[in-house]
Amino acid sequence: MSAPSPAPLPAPSDIGRAPTHAQRAAAANPWISHSVRHLERWVAWSIAVYTAWLAIFSFPGVPSVWLLVLYAGLVGKWAQARPARHQSEMAWRGLALIAGAYVLHTQTAAEVGGPGGPFFFWLSITCLYYAFMLKPAWGAGVVAFAVIEFAVGSLQAPEAAPAAELMAQGGFLAIFPLLLAMKFGAVMRQPDETLEYGRIDCSTALYNLAGFVAHGNEMLADCSRDARPLSVAVFDCADLLEVRAIYGNRMARRLADRIVCKLSALSVDCGLAARTGPAEFSVVLPGMGREKALAAISRVLGNPLSIEMEAGDSEIVLVPGFLVETAGINTWSVEELHGELRCELARQQECEQRRQHHMQRERHHHSRPMGVVARAKAT
């Protein structure tokens, strides 16, 4: 069933004309597409599983290897709990795997073979994946650290492998990720990035309505499969128009940036924030029921909800209208839930406008003009 059409919101012309702080930050630190960020955990988990396989069949007498199985599993859990949204976040997890490789190669028993032994895959898999998924500068940085780890670990190994073998493995780390994985990754990422750019709102660097619906539906499907709740919150910030009229475009843009920062903080873990209308913002909060979502909103935006900003000698306080609802078992898409919330917000606004209009008419109805009466002169 398609969602009912919400009442249109007025468009503040200042939003979207000049680059915002969020836009400049996104340009300086490129984002990771939604599909790519949810693949990263499988790299660490595959490393953990194969490390456990070797610990069982090749090194049953080296219990310290199991600590590295746990370590790789925790890195994968980290990637699942906080999916990378920027290149630097994903690169840091690649460096964490390289750090684990250093410990495995140098601090465990000598029979594991050092960097050139069976656990060489800690470096090779990490290099290939991150060179494939990251932009060239970040991918090259991860590969460079892996090569440094391989060289340092080889020097510290009690029994150094033959020089020809070390050179062959070092060349594998440097050549295949840089020339093969990077090139293939750039080609494979292009359709995904083109699609993702079409789902980004240029003025705020949040998702637009298309991105909200596409990725929100993926989250809804995941939560339905795992029997977890999912909530959607819609924020009506139409007062941005009034701010623009009173304080000018610059202040309105600053306030819009402030809203973006607040909503990004609200959805920082596994959620999604989007600009779904000219002056409307929406957030998907997977894993949260209505009460938990309200508590998270109160924690980030305050109770009562408000967004404050200094404007010279005065302070701008924006109090957006908002509604939160949790998807039910019959909710087929976040678009349906979002449409219902928008219609309810529009209905509440109409009721409030009628109430204020009625109160204004009542004041006029009960008021009576007072005649001018001259005071009598004292005799």
C-alpha positions, 0 to 999 in steps of 0.5 A: 500500500502506498503512503498517503501524500503529505502536506507540502512544506515551504522551501527555504531558498537558502538551504542548498545554495552555499556549501554547509559545514557538513558538505565541506566535512564530507568533501574533506573526508569522503563517506563510505556507501551504505552497501560497502560499510556493511561488508567490512565485518566479514573480512575480520570474521573470515580472518578469525574463522581461518585463524581458529582453523589453523589453531585447531589443525596446525597449532593445537599446542599454541593456545595464545593463537586463540586470543588473536581469534577473539581479537579478530572477532571483536574487530568484526563486531566493532565493524558491525556495531559501528559501520564506517561512514568515512574513509578514515574509520574503515582505514583505522580498522584495517590498521587494527588488523595489522596491529593484531598481525604484528602481535601474532607474528612476533609475540606468540610461539616461534613455531607459528612462523613469523610474518612469512608463515601460515599467518601471512594471510592476516596481512594479505587479506587485509591489504587486498580488501582495504585496497579494493574498498578504500579510495587510493590514498587511504588504501595505499596507507593501509598497504604501506603499514602492512609492508612495514609490519612485514619488514619489522616482524621479519627482522624480529623473527627468531628464525628468518625465512630465506631472503628470496621468500621474504622478497616474494611475499613482500612483493605480493603485499605491495604489488597485488593490492596496489595494482590489482585490488585498487584498479578493480575496486575503482571500477566496481565501486563506480556504479555503487558510488553513482547510485549513492550520490543520487541518494545524498542531499547536496546541501546537508550531506545527509541522505535525501528521500530516495536514500532514506527509503532505499536504505531504511527498507534494508534496515527494516528487513534486517530488523524484521529478520532478527525480530528487532524493533525499528523506529522512525522519527520525523522532525518538522523544522519549518521555523527555519523560514522564520529564522531566515526572514529575521536573521538572514541566510547566513544564520539560517545555514548555520542553524541547518548545520546545527540540526544536521550535527544533532541528527547525525549524533542521534543516528551515529551507531547504526541509524540513518539521518535524512533530509526528506523535505525542504524543511523536514528531517527524518531518522531511522533508528534500528534496534529501538522501540518507541520508548527507547527512541524517545529517550535517545532523542531526549538525550541528544536534543534535550527535553523539551526538545530544542535546538539552540544557537548563539546569534550575536547578543541573542540566542536562536531556539528552534523547537521542531515538531516531531513524531516517533513511531515503531514499525509494526508487523504489518509495516512493509516499508519505512516509506509507509511509516514515514508518510503516516507520520508526515500526515499526522504532523500536518494534521496536528499543525492544522489543528494548532493553527485552527486553535490559534485562529479561534483564540484570536477571534474569541479575543476580538469577539469579547473585546469592546472599544472604550469611549473617551470620557472627559473627567469632570472639573473639580468645583 
